[in-house]
Amino acid sequence: MTPEDRFPGPEHPDSGPRHQPDLDVLPYGTYYEPDAAAGYPPAGYEAETYSGYGGARYLEQHWPATGPDQGHTVHAPGAQDAPGGHPGLNGHTAHAGYEPTLPDRPSPAQGGHPGPGQQNDDPPTIELGPPLAEPGLPYHPYPAPGPGEPPGPLYVVGDVHGYLDELRTELRHQGLIDADGHWSAGRSRIWFLGDFTDRGPDGIGVIDLVMQLAAEAAAAGGYCRALMGNHELLFLGASRYGDEPVQSTAGTASFLAAWRLNGGQQNDLDRLEAHHISWLSRLPAIALEDGHLLLHSDTTAYLEYGESIPEVNDAVHDLLADEGVDEWWDCFRRFTKRFAFRGDSGPTAVRELLDTYGGTRVVHGHSPIPYLTGAVHADDGMPPHVPGPYVYADDLAVAMDGGVTMEGRLLVSRLPI
């Protein structure tokens, strides 16, 4: 499992208690912190925003870098005790079947190891919106700018995970919506980087808002689009396949069990409708905008689905339309890998993606910034400060998951950073 999968936030009983490790700091990049505007932060945020987890030493011990994609191996005993769980739902590796872990179970440091021949892996991500244009052609999904008129400013939104109120607050602060929650940004362009649901209280409300803004932005000559995150794949899989067994090298699981163990909220599944499924299923997995290669996951697994952006997106869409539960699970597993851009080999991994798909910088969500930075609790007991997006891997990568599920913040930022 990954750090955010093991230790979801405390706001919802199903997420389990939070673990408070005492960790060392090992920075890999720098923060981008925009100038504070008058009257900000708004109500609901403290004067400084924080995220409660991190630690490079903990990461290296429990998710060690093991190859170009820096896969991670974790095992925690007792996952069979979880509601809807199955024996063998524990841990993951970079090249085997993903096996969720109870968020409050001990890590390998406390004992427990995979059985003979078992390996464990991690899950993926997907996207929404109209089809992407062919590479190299100017892309204006809605009314094209007039002669000499440039496109509107470009914004990206990190992982939301059901925190609808926080999303509205940040979009309002950036001037993208008005007080009533409607698009107010004219020709501006905005990309959500995936993970709309799970852990937070209102994932369906987040999806409804993004769909609404997509229509309103189009009418204003801008656009609102989104990528598919690994939690979209997990949510769709739970809806479509339920408790149907999924074979993996670490044991047999199901999408529904994995979804529950990774913060799935039953009220989201109860409110999921056909139009939500249709919209989510068409999201792209990867996009290129103004030289920014937009991904949900900080992994090179995208290279396994094609050598161009259209190839990758077509491969994911074809898989979701036609393939069976094991193919879905494998896709989910691959796009849940993380930390490929962290450490000494990180810049090389980023350049491989940029050389293949184009662009000059990768922008991603998925891995909470406190885990990338190795942030620790301060001496006064306060969690680490998350001032803004995190730029690392020789300035080639920008992380946008501010750790909203861990008392961090939901990031909405204008590009370029």
N, C-alpha and C positions, 0 to 999 in steps of 0.2 A: 504494500500500500504506500501511498504518498503521504507526506505530512498532513495536507489538508483533509485527506480521506480518513486518516487515523484520528485526527483531533478536530472535529467540527466544533463550531461555536456553541456556547452554552444556552442560547436563547430558546431552544426547543428541546423538550424532553427526549425526543427520539434521537437527538444528536449525541447524547452521552456526555459525561463530564469531561472537562478540559484537563489536559496534562500540563504541568508547569515545569519544563526542564530548565536546569541551570546550564547555560551553554556559552561556548566561546564565540567570539566574533571573528569572521574571516571575510572582509569585504572583497568584492570583485568588480565594483564599478562605482558610479556616482549617482546621487539623486538629482532629479530636476525639480526645483521648487519654484513655482510661479510667484510673482509678487502678490502679497495678500491684498485683497480688495477691501475697501471699507465695508464694515458690516458683515465680514466673513471671517471665520466660519459661521454658518447659520445655526439656528436652533437645532439641537440634536447632535451637534458636534461640540467637543470641548475646544478650548483655545488651541490646543494641539491635538492632532489625531495620532492614534497609536495602534500598533498591532502586537498581539500578545505572544507570538511564538517565533522561534528562529534557532539559529545555531549551526555554524558550519561544521563544528566537531561532531554534533549529533547527526548531521546529514551524511558526513563522510563515513561514520560508523554504520549507519542504518540504510543509507542509500548510496553506497560507494560508487564512484565512477569506474565503469568496467569496460568501456569501449567507446567508439565514436559517438554513440548515442547516450553514453553514460547511464545505462540502465541500473536498476536498483533492486536489491533483494531484501525482503522483509518477511518475518514470520511472527505471528502472534498466536498463541494457543487459545483454544476455547471458542472459536468462532461458531462451532456447531450449536452453542447455547443461544445464539441470536434468534429472534423471531423470524421465521421464514428462511433461516439459514440452513446450510447443509454441511456435513463434514468436509473438511478440506478447504473451507473459505478462509484462508489465511496467507497473506503475503503476496509477493509478486516478484518477477524478474523481468528484464528487458525483452526477453525473447521467448516467453512462455505464456501460459494462460493466466489472466488476471484473476486474483482471488481476494475478495474484499476482506477486511479485518475489522473486528469490533473496535470502535473508536477508543474504548477505555481499557483495552487489553495491553499487557506489557509487550515491549519490543524485544528484539533478539538479545539485547543486553541483559534482560531479565530471564532469559532462558527460552527454550523452545526452538526447534529446528524442523525444516521440512523432512518428511519421510524419505525413504530410499527412492531415488528416481524422480522425486518431486521437484518442481521448480515453480516459481511464482512470478506473476507479471502485473502490469498496470494499464488502465483504460484510456480512450480517445475523445475526439471533438468534431463538430460539423456546423454548417452555416445556412443563412436564409437570404432571400431576395431574388430579383430577376436574374436571368442568366448573364454571365460575364461575356464581354466582347472578346474577339480574337486578340491575342497578344500583339502589341505594337500599334493598335488602332486607338484613337481617342475614344473614351467610353463616356457617354452621357445618357444614362438610363431614362432620364426624363428630359424636359425641354433643353436643348443645347443652348449654350451661351450665344448671345447675339454677336455680330461682328466686333471683334476687339474686346469682347467682354470675357474676362476670365471666369472659371468656375468659382463657386463660393468656397469659403474656408473649410478645411477638413478636420474632423474631430474623431477620436476613438474613445470607446467606453470599455473598461475592463469588466471582469466577471461580476455579475449582479447577484446570482444565487438567491433570487426570491426577495431581495430587499427593495421592495417597491418604493417605500417612502424615501429611502436614501437615494435611489435613482432619481426620483422627481426633484429632490433638493439639489443634487449636483447638476442636472440638466437646466434647472431654473437659474442656478448660479452662473452657468456659462451662457445664459441668454438664449438657450435653444428651445425652451418652452416658456409659456406664460404662466400666470398664477393659477389658471384653470387646467393646466396640464396639456395645452395644445401647442403645436409647432409655431414658433415665433422667430425662426432663424432664416427666413427667406431662402436664398439659394445655397445655404450651407449644406455640407455633406457630412454624414455621420456614419461610422461603422461600429457596430457592437461586435466584440470579439468572442462571443459565445458564453455558455453557461448561464442561462436565464433562471434555471430552477434549482431546487434541492437546497436543503439546510435553512433557507430563509422562509418567511411566512407566506409569501404570495407569488410563487413562480408564474402561475397562469396570469395574474395581474400584470406582471412584467411583460410577458409575451403579448398580451392584449395592448399594452401601451406601445410597444415597439411596432406592432402591426398598425395601430392607429397613426403613429408618427410617420410611418412609411407612406401612408396615403396622403397625409397632410403636407408632408415635405414635397411630394411629387406635384401636388397642386400649386405649390409655391415656387417650383422650378429647382428645388434642391433634391436631396434624397436621403433616406434613412435605410441602411442595409445592415446585414448581420452575418456572421460566420457561425458555423455549427461547432459547438463545443462537445467535449466528451460527455458532459451531463445531458446534452440533447440526445445523443446516441443512447445513453443509459435510460433516459426517460421514455423515449420511443420504444426501446427494446422491452422495457417493463410493461408498457401498454400492449405491445403486439404479441409478445411471447410469454409473458407472465412467468409461471413456475416451470415452463418447459426446460428440461435439463440442458445444460451446455457443457460439453466435454472440454477439459483443459488438462494440462500436464500436472496441475496441482490438485486435481480432484474435480468433482462435478458440482456446478453451481447453477444458478438461473439468473436471468436479468432482474426479475422481481426481487430476489434475495439481495443481489448486489446493489440494486437501487435503494432498498430499505437501509442497508448497512452504510450507504454513502449519503445519508441525509435526505432521502426521498420523503416528501410530505404527502400524506394520503389525500389531503384536500385538493392538491394539485392534480393527482391522478383522477379523482372523482369529477373534476371540472374539465378535464381534457376532452375536447370535441374534435370532430372530423376536420374542421377548418384549421385548427391548431396543428394537427398532425400533417396535413397537406403542406402547410407553410413551413414547418420545421424540417420536413423531409426534403425540401427543395433548397435549403440553405447551402451556400458553397463552403468548402472546407478551406479555401485559400483565395486570396485576392491580391492584386497589385494596384496601388493607388498613389499617385504623385511620388513614385520612387520608393514607397514603403511597401514591403512585402508583409501582408497582414495574415497572421496565423492565430489559431487559438492556442495550440500547444507548442511548448518549446522543445520540439523533437524533430529529428530528421526523417521520421516515419512517412512524411508526405512523399518522399522520393520513391517509396515502394508502390505508389499508386499512379505514377506518370511522370513524364519529363517536361510537361508544360502545365500551366494552370488549368486550361480546359480539360486536359487528360485527367488530372487529379480529381477535379470536380465531377466530371462525367463518370469516372470509376466509382466514386462514392455514391453518386445518385443511382447508378445502375445496380450497385450492390444493395442499396436500401430498397430498390423497387423489385428486384428479382431473386436475390439470394436468400438462403435459409438462416436459421438461428446461429449456427456455428460460424458462418461467414460474418454475420453482424457482430458476434462476440469478438472475433479476431480483429475486425476494424476498430471496435471500441477499445480493445486492448492496446492496439498500436498507437492510437491517438491519445492515450492516457499516459504514455511515457513522458518524461520531463527531464529538465536539467541538462539537456544536450549542449546548451550554450554557456554553461557554467564551467569555470576552471580553465586550465591551460589549453585544453583542446576545444574550448567553446568557440573562439573566433574561426577556427577551421570549419566547424560544423555550420556556422552561420554563412560563411562564404560559399560552402557547397550548395546551400539552398539558394543564395543570391545568384550564383553562377548559373544555376539550372532554371530558375523561374524569373529572374530579373529583379531590379530594384537595388537600392544602395543601403538599406537598413531593414531589419526585421522588427516588427512590432507584434507582441504576443501577450496573451493572458495566461491562465491556467496555473502557473506556479506562483504562489503568494510571495510578494517581494520580501517579507521577513525571512523566508527560507533561502532565497537567493543571496541575501546580504549576510546571513548568519547573525542577524540582530539578536540582542539579548536584553533581558530586563536590566534596567538601570539600578544603581545602588539604592535609590530611594524606592524601589519596588515598582516603578512605572514601566509599562511595556514599551518596546522600542517605537520611536517616532517614524511614521511613514509620510514624508512631506510631499511626495508626488511620484511620478513615473521613475523607474530605475534604469539607467543607461549603463550597459556593461558589455563584455566581450569585445574589447577594443572599440567601444562606441558603435558597434555594429548591431546591437540588440537593445530594444526598449521593452521593459516588462511593465504591464499595465494592471496586474491583479494586485490591488492594494490590501487584500486580506480583509474584506468586509465581514467575512464569516468569523473572524478572529479579533474583533474589536479594532480592526484597522479601518481603512476608508475605501469607499467606492470611487474609483478614479475616472474622471472624464477630462480629456486633455485635447488641446488643439495641436495638430501637427503642422510643420516639423517641430521637434523638440531639440 
